[in-house]
Amino acid sequence: MEEFYSQIDAYLQGSLQGEERTAFEQQMQSDADLSRAVEEQRKAMQLLDIVHNSRLKANLQEQERICLEEMDA
């Protein structure tokens, strides 16, 4: 099962190339469960990116606030 998710991750990260990528895409076309798992993983990765970017933005805003307070002091 772990190899299953490793392949999905590799596909979504763009690590599968050439024949390996083509074979995986053909397998997705013939396997609805695989296709669904790939889409679910893609959505999960997008959500993680959103959360990460939100936290990064909040951290940068906090650092900016601290710097401005220090400049005013």
C-alpha positions as CSV (number, residue, x, y, z in Angstrom):
1,M,0.0,0.0,0.0
2,E,2.8,2.4,0.8
3,E,4.3,1.9,-2.7
4,F,0.8,2.8,-4.1
5,Y,1.0,6.2,-2.3
6,S,4.6,6.7,-3.1
7,Q,3.8,6.4,-6.8
8,I,1.0,8.8,-6.5
9,D,3.2,11.3,-4.8
10,A,6.0,10.8,-7.4
11,Y,3.4,11.4,-10.1
12,L,2.1,14.6,-8.5
13,Q,5.6,15.9,-7.8
14,G,6.6,15.3,-11.4
15,S,9.2,12.7,-10.6
16,L,7.8,10.1,-12.9
17,Q,9.2,10.4,-16.4
18,G,8.9,8.8,-19.8
19,E,7.5,5.3,-19.9
20,E,6.9,5.2,-16.1
21,R,4.7,8.3,-16.3
22,T,2.9,7.0,-19.3
23,A,2.3,3.7,-17.7
24,F,1.0,5.3,-14.5
25,E,-1.4,7.6,-16.5
26,Q,-2.7,4.6,-18.5
27,Q,-3.3,2.8,-15.2
28,M,-5.2,5.8,-13.9
29,Q,-7.4,5.7,-16.9
30,S,-8.3,2.0,-16.4
31,D,-8.5,2.1,-12.5
32,A,-11.1,4.4,-11.1
33,D,-9.9,3.8,-7.5
34,L,-6.4,4.9,-8.5
35,S,-7.7,8.0,-10.4
36,R,-9.8,8.9,-7.3
37,A,-6.8,8.5,-5.0
38,V,-4.7,10.7,-7.2
39,E,-7.3,13.4,-7.2
40,E,-7.7,13.2,-3.4
41,Q,-4.0,13.4,-2.9
42,R,-3.8,16.4,-5.3
43,K,-6.5,18.2,-3.3
44,A,-4.7,17.4,0.0
45,M,-1.5,18.8,-1.3
46,Q,-3.2,22.0,-2.5
47,L,-4.8,22.4,1.0
48,L,-1.4,21.9,2.6
49,D,0.1,24.6,0.3
50,I,-2.7,27.0,1.3
51,V,-2.1,26.3,5.0
52,H,1.6,26.7,4.7
53,N,1.3,29.9,2.7
54,S,-1.1,31.3,5.3
55,R,1.2,30.5,8.1
56,L,4.2,31.9,6.3
57,K,2.3,35.1,5.6
58,A,1.2,35.4,9.3
59,N,4.8,34.8,10.4
60,L,6.1,37.5,8.1
61,Q,3.4,39.9,9.3
62,E,4.4,39.2,12.9
63,Q,8.1,39.8,12.1
64,E,7.2,43.1,10.4
65,R,5.1,44.2,13.4
66,I,8.0,43.4,15.7
67,C,10.5,45.3,13.6
68,L,8.2,48.3,13.4
69,E,7.7,48.3,17.2
70,E,11.4,48.1,17.7
71,M,11.9,51.1,15.3
72,D,9.4,53.1,17.2
73,A,10.9,52.3,20.6
